[in-house]
């Protein structure tokens, strides 16, 4: 326990339980800690989850599995909250043993973990020297240092009323999660306070059993006495009695064993926990109480009598100081881009004018689209070039046509622009993102160019980023040449552009105009620059594909061109556009 108190907790949550996680954050905030100890959540379908750190909302990143958690987070993680379902507990512990080298403490919240799994988890815990509370445990509390799990309460008022911010001298060990909180209240109201509180869990095979918990309390310098809550069923109390008799546990023990009522039934009833059933006379509450008394423990027959043995000083709870939490409200929208601080507009973490004065239009566009300040010269120059390159492609394309028709119908600028933008899709303007997805998938999966092309051919699909009506392998697109000449040569060996060129070699062998086109070149080079200049991982690049970042470049640029076509049509003022009979082939 002394070693755990010295830890700076870095917690990873395997699974998500918002109530428990928020209570942990609240407790550590109230202690005066500067930042959230919860580093990551693993195994949900979200990308992030919002919580409060005090009165301010924070974002905790979510990862699909432990291997997706960044290495620096895995290396410093030393505490884990495991709130996945019972059938996933073993695989979760096995994954944690492999991925988290400094793991020291785990709380397993799920109940009814298969007994064979619990035994395997116990072996893992001993092998890796990890203290495990559970299965079916509400956690471990080290007042003044750490709250892991629901122990002590899940609401701020509960934490305050429990009086658990300052450490005391009494250890609480309980097989029941519900009763551990009752015991905490009894102890703190006595004036002695909690040295640590551990909910062992009510499953048949808790990883840390009651005897081991007693030895932890005996070895703990801060603990002077132990309050123990046990139940009928099993023989744990006999091992505790042996420890008391041979002097392995010499600190005073106050004990209560629940389940005396079971002896009134002709057949032994099953209580709420898997372990709480007396299958023989030796496992009854009465037998256990007798053996503990004989070994020297103070055993009470009525739960409330624990308080009389400890004393009663309710004011000690109220006197514990902590950083308070006032009423708070979850915001409807969270933004990483902009907001107001004390009435002043902030953009990308700075005063609006400061950001504007320090940024070119390209760096500002790119920073806003990525949600972070980007000032690396090469990727900013590339963005500037692409914004200029894509601004217009004549009045013939569907976006410009729709914009012009809306303008001539007398629609306003926003409506006409929207009409043009609504045509953007897989056949117009959407190929940049699709090409980025294709190059990323091919490179990340180690697919050969020939297999890549074959997979598209087999499905009868068009390869995004490949093909042009006018240009051919012997008559290259000058825009692609300019992009490659000016922005290739990146530190990742241009692996995405290289893959696109390999695909081009395969496709042009079939038909000369199946070249790497401007959409494919933009996608490939931007992938290379994001990886080389900004350190993006394949997972982060995939996220950009998923949210259509690459199409955003096209839309940001082409919106200017579409507005230009709107203004051009309004200046001409030719009136409502209408097709003639000669423009339509009517087939009765």
SULFEN-V542446 format. One record per run of one state. SS is the DSSP state (H for helix, E for strand, L for the rest). FROM is the first residue (numbers start at 1). TO is the last residue. Records with the same first field share a line. If there is no record, write none. Layout:
BEGIN
SS=FROM-TO / FROM-TO
END
This chain:
BEGIN
L=1-1 / 7-10 / 15-17 / 31-37 / 43-47 / 54-55 / 64-65 / 69-70 / 77-78 / 83-85 / 100-104 / 109-114 / 129-130 / 134-139 / 143-145 / 149-155 / 163-169 / 175-176 / 191-193 / 200-209 / 220-224 / 232-235 / 246-251 / 259-259 / 265-280 / 284-284 / 296-297 / 300-304 / 311-314 / 319-337 / 342-343 / 348-349 / 359-360 / 371-376 / 390-397 / 409-412 / 422-424 / 426-427 / 430-430 / 445-448 / 459-465 / 467-477 / 488-494 / 509-515 / 517-517 / 535-537 / 547-548 / 573-580 / 584-588
H=2-6 / 18-30 / 66-68 / 71-76 / 86-99 / 115-128 / 156-162 / 177-190 / 210-219 / 236-245 / 260-264 / 281-283 / 285-295 / 305-310 / 315-318 / 352-358 / 361-370 / 377-389 / 398-408 / 413-421 / 431-444 / 449-458 / 478-487 / 495-508 / 518-534 / 538-546 / 549-572 / 581-583
E=11-14 / 38-42 / 48-53 / 56-63 / 79-82 / 105-108 / 131-133 / 140-142 / 146-148 / 170-174 / 194-199 / 225-231 / 252-258 / 298-299 / 338-341 / 344-347 / 350-351 / 425-425 / 428-429 / 466-466 / 516-516
END
